[in-house]
Amino acid sequence: MISFQYNKTSLQHLEKQLKMRLRTLPIIKSKESALRIEVKRCKDEMETHDEKYRLLLEQYRTLFMLWNEFDPALVRTGNLKIGHRKVAGVMVPELEDADFIVAPYSLFNSPKWFADGIELLKQMAMTAIRRELLERKLRLLEVARKKTTQKVNLFEKVQIPGYQDAIRKIKRFMEDEENLSKSSQKILKSLLEQREEVKA
């Protein structure tokens, strides 16, 4: 509900507020549109990562019997460098770099496939890390999109019509007041003229 008074100052204030919202609405709408596109892109990227991880997992399973010989302590995640960038006005995390620590092992005493196994584990870990960051990114983008959609709806369905209605009411009131004033002046003038005629 928009509070206002029936005067010129209130009218000017409401007109200023309405202009500001009408100017801002297209900007908010384009932000909402950009966020929708980014949310879709992020979901598509997550599906791609899920598919990549599924393929790596199949590859892992084909060597399942061999993994019994593998020491899982050979590979672990080291430092993760996570940066941030703005996407449609929202700061989102992004993996810049990841280090893996490979423990020393004997190339002569270990099976030949160990090097491939280490590489496969690295790829699986990188895919899982990227997927996790994409999930965070998606959550941030969806929160921003929902807030922006709410703001668009607030402007379009509540505030802009509310200000327009209030402005209309004030203008009608001021016009009625002006008409009443003119009418009363005419009545007063005609009364004065009648008195003058009676005196004469």
C-alpha positions as CSV (number, residue, x, y, z in Angstrom):
1,M,0.0,0.0,0.0
2,I,1.4,3.4,-1.0
3,S,0.9,6.2,1.4
4,F,0.3,9.7,0.1
5,Q,-1.3,13.0,0.7
6,Y,-3.6,15.0,-1.6
7,N,-1.1,17.8,-2.4
8,K,1.4,18.8,-5.1
9,T,4.4,17.8,-3.0
10,S,3.1,14.3,-2.6
11,L,2.2,14.2,-6.3
12,Q,5.8,15.2,-7.3
13,H,7.3,12.6,-5.0
14,L,5.1,9.8,-6.4
15,E,5.8,10.9,-10.0
16,K,9.6,10.8,-9.2
17,Q,9.2,7.3,-7.6
18,L,7.2,6.0,-10.6
19,K,9.7,7.4,-13.1
20,M,12.6,5.7,-11.2
21,R,10.8,2.3,-11.2
22,L,9.8,2.6,-14.9
23,R,13.5,3.4,-15.7
24,T,14.8,0.5,-13.5
25,L,12.3,-2.2,-14.7
26,P,13.9,-2.9,-18.1
27,I,17.3,-3.2,-16.4
28,I,16.0,-5.7,-13.8
29,K,14.2,-7.6,-16.5
30,S,17.4,-8.0,-18.6
31,K,19.2,-9.1,-15.4
32,E,16.5,-11.7,-14.8
33,S,16.8,-12.9,-18.4
34,A,20.6,-13.1,-18.1
35,L,20.3,-15.1,-14.9
36,R,17.8,-17.5,-16.5
37,I,20.3,-18.1,-19.3
38,E,23.1,-18.7,-16.8
39,V,21.1,-21.1,-14.7
40,K,20.3,-23.1,-17.9
41,R,23.9,-23.0,-19.0
42,C,25.0,-24.2,-15.5
43,K,22.5,-27.1,-15.5
44,D,23.8,-28.1,-18.9
45,E,27.4,-28.0,-17.7
46,M,26.5,-30.1,-14.7
47,E,24.9,-32.7,-17.0
48,T,28.1,-32.8,-19.1
49,H,30.2,-33.3,-15.9
50,D,27.8,-36.0,-14.7
51,E,28.2,-37.8,-18.0
52,K,32.0,-37.4,-18.0
53,Y,32.1,-38.8,-14.4
54,R,29.8,-41.7,-15.4
55,L,32.2,-42.6,-18.2
56,L,35.2,-42.3,-15.9
57,L,33.5,-44.5,-13.3
58,E,32.8,-47.2,-16.0
59,Q,36.5,-47.0,-16.9
60,Y,37.3,-47.4,-13.2
61,R,35.0,-50.4,-12.9
62,T,36.5,-52.2,-15.9
63,L,39.8,-52.3,-13.8
64,F,37.9,-53.2,-10.6
65,M,39.7,-56.5,-10.0
66,L,43.0,-54.7,-10.4
67,W,42.3,-51.9,-7.9
68,N,42.8,-54.4,-5.1
69,E,46.6,-54.1,-5.8
70,F,46.4,-50.3,-5.9
71,D,47.3,-48.3,-2.8
72,P,44.7,-45.5,-2.6
73,A,47.1,-43.4,-0.4
74,L,49.2,-43.0,-3.6
75,V,47.1,-40.0,-4.8
76,R,45.5,-37.3,-2.8
77,T,44.2,-33.8,-3.5
78,G,46.6,-31.0,-2.7
79,N,45.9,-27.3,-2.9
80,L,42.8,-26.1,-4.7
81,K,42.9,-22.6,-6.1
82,I,39.3,-21.3,-6.3
83,G,38.7,-17.9,-7.7
84,H,35.5,-15.9,-8.1
85,R,34.0,-14.1,-11.0
86,K,30.9,-12.2,-11.7
87,V,28.2,-13.8,-13.8
88,A,25.1,-11.6,-14.5
89,G,26.1,-9.6,-11.4
90,V,26.5,-12.6,-9.1
91,M,29.9,-13.6,-7.6
92,V,30.4,-17.3,-8.3
93,P,33.2,-19.7,-7.4
94,E,35.4,-21.1,-10.2
95,L,38.2,-23.6,-10.1
96,E,41.4,-22.1,-11.3
97,D,43.8,-24.8,-10.5
98,A,44.1,-28.1,-8.5
99,D,47.3,-29.8,-7.3
100,F,47.5,-33.5,-6.7
101,I,50.1,-35.1,-4.5
102,V,51.3,-38.5,-5.8
103,A,53.3,-40.5,-3.3
104,P,56.5,-42.0,-4.7
105,Y,56.1,-45.6,-5.8
106,S,58.4,-48.1,-7.6
107,L,57.9,-48.1,-11.3
108,F,59.7,-51.5,-11.5
109,N,57.8,-53.3,-8.7
110,S,54.3,-51.8,-9.4
111,P,52.0,-53.0,-12.2
112,K,52.3,-51.1,-15.5
113,W,48.7,-49.8,-15.2
114,F,49.4,-47.8,-12.0
115,A,50.4,-44.7,-14.0
116,D,47.1,-44.9,-15.9
117,G,45.2,-45.6,-12.6
118,I,46.7,-42.5,-11.0
119,E,45.7,-40.4,-14.1
120,L,42.2,-41.8,-14.0
121,L,41.8,-41.0,-10.3
122,K,43.0,-37.4,-10.9
123,Q,40.5,-37.0,-13.7
124,M,37.7,-38.4,-11.5
125,A,38.7,-36.1,-8.6
126,M,38.9,-33.0,-11.0
127,T,35.4,-33.8,-12.4
128,A,33.9,-34.2,-8.9
129,I,35.5,-31.0,-7.7
130,R,34.2,-29.0,-10.8
131,R,30.8,-30.6,-10.3
132,E,30.7,-29.5,-6.7
133,L,31.6,-25.9,-7.6
134,L,29.0,-25.9,-10.4
135,E,26.4,-27.0,-7.8
136,R,27.4,-24.0,-5.6
137,K,27.3,-21.7,-8.6
138,L,23.9,-23.0,-9.5
139,R,22.6,-22.4,-6.0
140,L,23.9,-18.8,-6.0
141,L,22.5,-18.1,-9.5
142,E,19.1,-19.5,-8.6
143,V,18.8,-17.5,-5.4
144,A,19.7,-14.3,-7.3
145,R,17.3,-15.2,-10.1
146,K,14.4,-15.8,-7.6
147,K,15.1,-12.4,-5.9
148,T,15.3,-10.6,-9.3
149,T,12.0,-12.3,-10.4
150,Q,10.4,-11.2,-7.1
151,K,11.6,-7.6,-7.7
152,V,10.3,-7.6,-11.3
153,N,6.9,-8.9,-10.0
154,L,6.9,-6.3,-7.2
155,F,7.6,-3.5,-9.7
156,E,5.2,-4.7,-12.4
157,K,2.3,-6.0,-10.3
158,V,2.4,-3.9,-7.2
159,Q,4.5,-0.7,-7.1
160,I,4.1,0.7,-10.6
161,P,0.3,0.2,-10.7
162,G,0.1,1.4,-7.1
163,Y,2.0,4.7,-7.9
164,Q,-0.1,5.2,-11.1
165,D,-3.3,4.7,-9.1
166,A,-2.2,7.1,-6.4
167,I,-1.1,9.7,-8.9
168,R,-4.5,9.4,-10.7
169,K,-6.3,9.9,-7.3
170,I,-4.3,13.0,-6.4
171,K,-4.8,14.5,-9.8
172,R,-8.6,13.8,-9.7
173,F,-8.7,15.3,-6.2
174,M,-6.8,18.4,-7.3
175,E,-9.0,18.8,-10.4
176,D,-12.1,18.5,-8.3
177,E,-10.8,21.0,-5.8
178,E,-9.9,23.4,-8.6
179,N,-13.4,22.9,-10.2
180,L,-15.0,23.5,-6.8
181,S,-13.0,26.6,-6.3
182,K,-13.9,27.9,-9.8
183,S,-17.6,27.1,-9.1
184,S,-17.6,28.8,-5.7
185,Q,-15.9,31.8,-7.3
186,K,-18.6,32.0,-10.0
187,I,-21.3,31.6,-7.4
188,L,-19.7,34.3,-5.2
189,K,-19.3,36.6,-8.2
190,S,-23.0,36.1,-9.3
191,L,-24.1,36.8,-5.7
192,L,-22.0,40.0,-5.6
193,E,-23.5,41.0,-8.9
194,Q,-27.0,40.3,-7.6
195,R,-26.3,42.5,-4.6
196,E,-25.0,45.2,-6.7
197,E,-28.1,45.1,-8.9
198,V,-30.3,45.1,-5.8
199,K,-28.4,48.2,-4.4
200,A,-28.8,49.9,-7.7
